[in-house]
Amino acid sequence: MSVAFMTYVALIVVPYLRHRRAAPGDPHRLEWHFFVPCRDERAVVGDTVRYLRGTFPHAHVWVIDDDSDDGTADVVTAMQGPRHGGDRNLHLVRRRRPNARTGKGAALNAAYRALKGWLGRHADTDRAIIVVVDADGRPAPDCLAVCAADHLFGDPRVGAVQVDVRMRNRGTPPRGTGWWRRKFGLAMVRMQDLEFRSAIAAIQLSRGRTGTISMGGNGQFTRLSALDSITHGLGPWRGALLEDFELGVHLLTRGWKTGFTLDTHVDQEALYSLRRFLAQRTRWGQGTMQCGKYVRRIFDSRHLSTLGAAEMLYYLAQPWMQLLGTLIYPIPFLLLAFRAAGDPGAVWDWFTGGAWILFTVYGAFGLLPFVIWGPIYRSRCEPGKGLLRAIGWGFAYAVYIYTFYITSWRAVFRLARRRNGWSKTRRNTELNAGVVALDR
C-alpha cells in the first residue's frame, strides 16, 4: 500500500504541483464557434449570449434550442433582431419533436450539420474550432489565446483541447434556506470545485504522459476537421450519456492528439442539492458503462500506447470496480462481527494484541489518497484559507467520493431497466420557478 500510494503521488500530484503557465498563441489565426445546447434555458441563455458575444466579438455563437417549452428560442431570436444590430455572428439552431429531446449529443450533431452547411464545402476545417459550453457557462476571456498556443491548437496534430473547470458559485450559499441547508450547500459546491480544479485537473495532466487526455462536457474545444474525421451517421457524437468521453475515444483511436490546460478555465454552476448531484453523477456513471462497448476498439488501436490503452480501460472499469467493492469490502467486517458475537474475548485479545495497528494502517491508506487533495487544493486554488480548514476539506472530499458507490448502483439499475434517456435536473437559478433544465 505504501508503494502504491507513493507511486500515485509521484505520477499525479507532483506534475500538478509543478505546472507552469505556457505562452499563449494568436487566436486570430483560427476561427471560433461556440455551441450552446439549450433546453428550457430562458432564465440564463440571454446573459450567456451577451457574455460570449461581448467577450469574444469575432467568434460565432450557435445556440441549439432543443424544442424548449419556456421560450428559450424567443430570447435568442430577439437578440438577432435589428434592435441588437442584426447580429450576424449569432445563430439559432431549432430542433422539433419527435426528433428533439433525444440527448445532448444529438443536439450538438444538429449544430454540427448547421455549421457545415453554413461554412460550405470549401471551408478550411483545420482552422475552425468548436467550443462546447453550457447554457450558463462562462469561458475565461483569455481562453481563445491560451488554446491557440503552439502546444495546443498551434500543433496541427491536436484535434481537441479541454480547459480547466471551476465552480463560480463557490463561497455563495443557496438562497432562501435554513442554516443547515446553507452549510450543506456550501460544502457541496466546495467539494465539486475541489474535485475539478485539483483531482480531475491533476489526472488530466498525468494523462498527458499516456496520451489519453479526455474531454469534458463544458469547456470542450474541438477542431472541425477532427470532428469530420469521426463523423458517423448524423454527426460525430454517437449518443452515449457520457458524450464527452465517447468523443475522446473516437478522436484518440483515430490518431488525433488531445490536450488539457490549466492556464485558462470555464466557470460553471455547481449543484447545492445532494439529490440533483446524485442524479447527475448517476448519468455520468451510466454513460461510462455505456462506453464499455469501446473496450475492443481501445485495445486494438494502433494509435494508443500500451500504457494509454491501460489507462482508458481502467477508467471504463471504475464503476464496475465500485460495484464489486461494495460487495467485497464488507465481508471481513461481517466475519469479524460474527466471530465477536461468538467469542468476544478472543476478538478483543486479538485486537489489543496488535490488530489495531492493521486497522489504523488500512484506514489511513484508504483515506490519504483523498484527504491530501484538501491541502493541495488550498495550495493551488485557495492560498488565503487556513491549513486546518484545508484538512477538513480533505476528509469531506473522502466522504464525497464514496457517494460514487451509490451512483454506480443507480447507474447499473438504470441500465438493467433500459432507462437510457437523459436524466434531467434543475439549475440552482431555476428552482424557485420550477423550470426543468438540461444540466451538465
Buried (B, 14 or more C-beta within 10 A) or exposed (E): EEEEBEEBBEBBBEBBBEBEEBEBBEBEEBBBBBBBBBBBBBBBBBBBBEBBBEBBEEBBBBBBBBBBEBBBBEBBBEBBEEEEEEBEBBBBBBBEEEEBBBBBBBBBBBBBBBBBEEBEEEBEBBBBBBBBBBBBBBBBEBBBBBBBBEBBBBEEEBBBBBBBBBBBBBEBBBEEEEEEBBEBBBBBBBBBBBBBBBBBBBBBBBBBBBBBBBBBBBBBBBBBBBBBBBBEEBBBBBBBBBBBBBBBBBBBBEBBBBBBBBBBBBBBBBBBBEEBBBBBBBBBBBBBBBBBEBBEBBEEBEBBEEEBBBBBBEBBBBBBEBBEEBEEEEEEEEEBEEEBEEEEEEBEEBBEEEBEEEEEEEEEEEBBBBBBBBBBBBBBBBEEBEEEBBBBBBEBBBEBBEBBBBBBBBBBEBBEEEEBEBBBBBBBBBBEEEBBBBBB
